[in-house]
């Protein structure tokens, strides 16, 4: 016997009574079947409802062949009447996300003559795939249109058309459908075959906000949030902008310009540092001109800087140059000996100084975990 789906009769029903038809031990708890339920089972990209049945917690809900099974953390007695209660905040969040997806998908598919090829309602965001190339600017226009539609508070309708009426409806669907088809209808925005739960009117979606648009297969993958999620997301962004603004002594809405200014200053500072670094490296190279093999142990610097110093000194010293840059037993190194095969030397270095790295054509680079005294002892040996 198929389970009576109370969530289709009233998506806002939070509490109900039902009879337990079966209860069996199953993976993750107990599989409970009721004669009727308001718990929405996972399907159509929408997650299952959670809540309680009697004294048990409902952890998951699935449907197969019209029978809805609730995974509970405790066993229930077959034949007893139990009270079920939906975790409403979770359900309403899903209704907001799913309804918002309908509105934007209907508008996108109509505007760009494309199909919605994938939908996933995640714990944080909604992911939707379309088989059309949609730009970010185009997406922002759809976002503006969708929010105007939401704020106009259009009613939502559910249609159960006969096969003959269904054939004449311009509804969206990812696949060929048979049997009784449920149509989710936001007049002026979307008409789509859908098994999910939705808000009573567009105004209850509250807000839609697109977060990203990426190339995906032959089209794009969009990420968005709706309703309470959108409010929380934008609130977090504002708090972050406020903190950044305070640290930069600008208003929150001016933080991007301030960051651009800092980036320019940082770029100029880096250029000056590179120039000064090159001057210092040239001086050190001159100090070691003609000295043959040279070992330099320097304060911490980047791997690229250590290589540049080593390159400058090796060109002047006439022998092998080794630069170790670091402190507290952790050093980056660069070794250069032009025209020589130093692979065996570097293997010995790594073995003696707990190092990792290598190279070819007279150049090697890596790191060691060793004290300065141990490094000096290795090169004196």
WONOR-V149156 format. One record per residue. N is the residue number from 1. RES is the residue in one letter. PHI is phi in whole degrees, 0 to 359 (* if undefined). PSI is psi in whole degrees, -180 to 180 (999 if undefined). NEAR is the number of other ideal C-beta (glycine too) atoms within 12 Angstrom. Layout:
N|RES|PHI|PSI|NEAR + N|RES|PHI|PSI|NEAR
//
This chain:
1|X|*|130|14 + 2|X|290|148|17 + 3|X|283|135|33 + 4|X|289|127|23 + 5|X|263|92|33 + 6|X|293|-25|27 + 7|X|291|-20|37 + 8|X|278|-30|26 + 9|X|287|-37|16 + 10|X|203|103|19 + 11|X|293|-13|34 + 12|X|262|5|23 + 13|X|289|121|27 + 14|X|256|-26|23 + 15|X|224|139|22 + 16|X|204|163|29 + 17|X|248|145|20 + 18|X|206|161|32 + 19|X|263|140|27 + 20|X|277|117|33 + 21|X|271|-34|28 + 22|X|202|155|26 + 23|X|209|117|28 + 24|X|227|146|19 + 25|X|297|138|16 + 26|X|211|171|20 + 27|X|300|125|12 + 28|X|86|3|16 + 29|X|149|-129|24 + 30|X|230|135|29 + 31|X|270|113|32 + 32|X|246|130|43 + 33|X|246|131|37 + 34|X|249|165|41 + 35|X|285|-24|26 + 36|X|205|157|29 + 37|X|204|151|43 + 38|X|257|0|38 + 39|X|281|122|50 + 40|X|281|129|41 + 41|X|277|152|34 + 42|X|304|133|26 + 43|X|171|151|26 + 44|X|65|25|30 + 45|X|87|-6|28 + 46|X|259|131|35 + 47|X|292|163|31 + 48|X|286|156|32 + 49|X|287|155|45 + 50|X|241|168|30 + 51|X|159|-146|35 + 52|X|226|151|28 + 53|X|229|113|45 + 54|X|59|-125|28 + 55|X|262|12|17 + 56|X|253|150|29 + 57|X|270|136|26 + 58|X|269|116|42 + 59|X|262|-25|29 + 60|X|197|159|28 + 61|X|217|132|40 + 62|X|224|158|29 + 63|X|236|138|26 + 64|X|215|123|15 + 65|X|54|39|12 + 66|X|84|-7|18 + 67|X|259|128|24 + 68|X|259|126|40 + 69|X|248|130|35 + 70|X|256|126|49 + 71|X|272|115|34 + 72|X|245|157|35 + 73|X|275|-7|24 + 74|X|222|157|22 + 75|X|281|146|24 + 76|X|244|152|35 + 77|X|277|126|19 + 78|X|297|134|19 + 79|X|96|-18|14 + 80|X|279|158|22 + 81|X|263|127|19 + 82|X|239|155|35 + 83|X|259|128|24 + 84|X|255|142|40 + 85|X|224|125|27 + 86|X|282|142|35 + 87|X|285|96|26 + 88|X|294|-40|22 + 89|X|301|-40|17 + 90|X|293|-48|28 + 91|X|300|-48|36 + 92|X|295|-36|29 + 93|X|301|-46|37 + 94|X|297|-38|41 + 95|X|295|-41|39 + 96|X|295|-46|43 + 97|X|296|-45|45 + 98|X|293|-42|43 + 99|X|292|-41|47 + 100|X|298|-39|49 + 101|X|299|-41|50 + 102|X|301|-46|51 + 103|X|296|-48|50 + 104|X|288|-36|49 + 105|X|294|-42|42 + 106|X|300|-43|37 + 107|X|290|-42|36 + 108|X|295|-46|41 + 109|X|295|-35|33 + 110|X|289|-41|26 + 111|X|286|-35|21 + 112|X|244|11|25 + 113|X|50|49|14 + 114|X|235|180|26 + 115|X|240|149|24 + 116|X|278|110|38 + 117|X|260|-2|27 + 118|X|193|145|23 + 119|X|212|128|35 + 120|X|222|120|25 + 121|X|266|99|37 + 122|X|272|-179|21 + 123|X|290|-25|14 + 124|X|243|-41|18 + 125|X|223|171|28 + 126|X|252|132|43 + 127|X|248|129|29 + 128|X|228|136|47 + 129|X|251|141|31 + 130|X|228|146|39 + 131|X|267|50|23 + 132|X|212|153|30 + 133|X|272|109|21 + 134|X|242|126|35 + 135|X|279|164|18 + 136|X|295|-39|18 + 137|X|297|-41|12 + 138|X|296|-39|24 + 139|X|295|-38|33 + 140|X|295|-32|21 + 141|X|291|-41|20 + 142|X|296|-39|38 + 143|X|299|-44|31 + 144|X|297|-44|20 + 145|X|297|-43|24 + 146|X|297|-41|40 + 147|X|290|-36|30 + 148|X|298|-40|21 + 149|X|296|-43|32 + 150|X|299|-46|35 + 151|X|289|-20|19 + 152|X|285|-10|19 + 153|X|58|57|19 + 154|X|286|145|27 + 155|X|287|150|20 + 156|X|262|142|38 + 157|X|232|147|25 + 158|X|247|128|30 + 159|X|244|140|22 + 160|X|237|70|19 + 161|X|287|153|21 + 162|X|289|162|14 + 163|X|306|-38|14 + 164|X|291|-41|8 + 165|X|291|-38|14 + 166|X|301|-39|23 + 167|X|299|-25|12 + 168|X|263|0|12 + 169|X|270|137|22 + 170|X|275|60|16 + 171|X|266|156|26 + 172|X|271|145|33 + 173|X|201|143|26 + 174|X|281|-19|23 + 175|X|210|168|12 + 176|X|291|132|9 + 177|X|247|146|21 + 178|X|231|163|10 + 179|X|74|-163|13 + 180|X|290|128|19 + 181|X|246|133|27 + 182|X|262|127|28 + 183|X|250|126|32 + 184|X|267|127|38 + 185|X|229|114|30 + 186|X|254|99|42 + 187|X|308|128|21 + 188|X|85|-4|22 + 189|X|231|-50|39 + 190|X|202|145|37 + 191|X|225|116|31 + 192|X|214|140|41 + 193|X|291|123|31 + 194|X|204|143|37 + 195|X|253|4|31 + 196|X|276|-176|38 + 197|X|255|147|44 + 198|X|220|164|43 + 199|X|286|165|36 + 200|X|286|-30|22 + 201|X|208|158|26 + 202|X|300|-30|39 + 203|X|301|-27|24 + 204|X|284|-10|31 + 205|X|291|-32|45 + 206|X|83|-61|31 + 207|X|193|145|34 + 208|X|238|142|46 + 209|X|219|118|37 + 210|X|283|139|37 + 211|X|251|-33|27 + 212|X|202|159|19 + 213|X|217|116|29 + 214|X|233|149|20 + 215|X|298|135|18 + 216|X|211|115|21 + 217|X|53|-124|14 + 218|X|269|7|15 + 219|X|215|-131|25 + 220|X|224|157|31 + 221|X|244|122|30 + 222|X|252|148|42 + 223|X|236|131|30 + 224|X|213|168|41 + 225|X|225|153|38 + 226|X|227|161|43 + 227|X|56|-130|34 + 228|X|299|-36|24 + 229|X|298|-42|33 + 230|X|297|-42|31 + 231|X|299|-47|20 + 232|X|296|-41|21 + 233|X|298|-49|25 + 234|X|293|-32|21 + 235|X|294|-42|17 + 236|X|296|-41|17 + 237|X|298|-41|20 + 238|X|294|-43|18 + 239|X|300|-40|15 + 240|X|293|-43|16 + 241|X|297|-37|23 + 242|X|296|-44|19 + 243|X|293|-42|15 + 244|X|297|-43|23 + 245|X|300|-41|21 + 246|X|296|-40|16 + 247|X|289|-26|15 + 248|X|259|1|21 + 249|X|61|41|13 + 250|X|226|168|21 + 251|X|288|152|16 + 252|X|306|-37|21 + 253|X|284|-5|14 + 254|X|252|11|18 + 255|X|293|-35|24 + 256|X|297|-45|17 + 257|X|298|-38|17 + 258|X|292|-39|22 + 259|X|292|-40|18 + 260|X|301|-42|15 + 261|X|298|-44|17 + 262|X|297|-38|19 + 263|X|296|-41|14 + 264|X|297|-45|14 + 265|X|297|-40|15 + 266|X|294|-42|14 + 267|X|298|-43|14 + 268|X|295|-40|14 + 269|X|295|-42|14 + 270|X|298|-42|16 + 271|X|298|-42|14 + 272|X|295|-40|14 + 273|X|295|-40|17 + 274|X|298|-43|19 + 275|X|297|-45|14 + 276|X|295|-39|15 + 277|X|297|-43|24 + 278|X|297|-38|19 + 279|X|296|-44|16 + 280|X|296|-43|23 + 281|X|297|-39|33 + 282|X|295|-40|21 + 283|X|295|-44|17 + 284|X|296|-37|29 + 285|X|297|-43|29 + 286|X|296|-38|17 + 287|X|297|-25|18 + 288|X|251|13|29 + 289|X|298|128|20 + 290|X|75|8|15 + 291|X|276|-4|20 + 292|X|79|-138|16 + 293|X|294|134|23 + 294|X|228|135|32 + 295|X|243|125|31 + 296|X|239|127|37 + 297|X|245|116|28 + 298|X|238|163|29 + 299|X|298|170|19 + 300|X|305|138|17 + 301|X|208|169|28 + 302|X|291|161|21 + 303|X|299|-38|24 + 304|X|294|-40|18 + 305|X|294|-41|29 + 306|X|299|-39|37 + 307|X|294|-43|29 + 308|X|297|-43|29 + 309|X|298|-45|43 + 310|X|297|-40|42 + 311|X|296|-44|28 + 312|X|296|-45|31 + 313|X|289|-40|40 + 314|X|296|-30|38 + 315|X|288|-18|25 + 316|X|252|-31|26 + 317|X|282|-23|30 + 318|X|80|12|19 + 319|X|212|-149|26 + 320|X|270|135|32 + 321|X|244|134|41 + 322|X|233|126|43 + 323|X|244|126|43 + 324|X|243|123|42 + 325|X|238|121|32 + 326|X|164|-159|31 + 327|X|192|168|16 + 328|X|53|38|11 + 329|X|83|5|18 + 330|X|235|117|21 + 331|X|227|143|39 + 332|X|267|147|35 + 333|X|226|157|44 + 334|X|221|134|45 + 335|X|232|130|48 + 336|X|225|130|38 + 337|X|220|91|32 + 338|X|305|133|21 + 339|X|80|6|13 + 340|X|238|149|22 + 341|X|273|111|17 + 342|X|251|15|34 + 343|X|298|-44|20 + 344|X|294|-37|14 + 345|X|297|-44|28 + 346|X|292|-36|33 + 347|X|299|-43|20 + 348|X|295|-41|17 + 349|X|300|-48|36 + 350|X|297|-40|27 + 351|X|293|-39|16 + 352|X|283|-31|21 + 353|X|245|19|34 + 354|X|54|54|20 + 355|X|249|167|32 + 356|X|222|137|21 + 357|X|148|-179|31 + 358|X|174|-172|22 + 359|X|175|-162|26 + 360|X|202|173|16 + 361|X|54|42|15 + 362|X|78|12|25 + 363|X|227|138|31 + 364|X|215|151|39 + 365|X|214|146|36 + 366|X|180|-151|32 + 367|X|211|157|27 + 368|X|224|156|33 + 369|X|247|90|22 + 370|X|203|157|31 + 371|X|280|157|20 + 372|X|301|-39|24 + 373|X|298|-39|13 + 374|X|292|-37|22 + 375|X|296|-46|34 + 376|X|295|-37|19 + 377|X|295|-39|14 + 378|X|298|-44|29 + 379|X|283|-17|28 + 380|X|273|-18|11 + 381|X|287|999|13
//
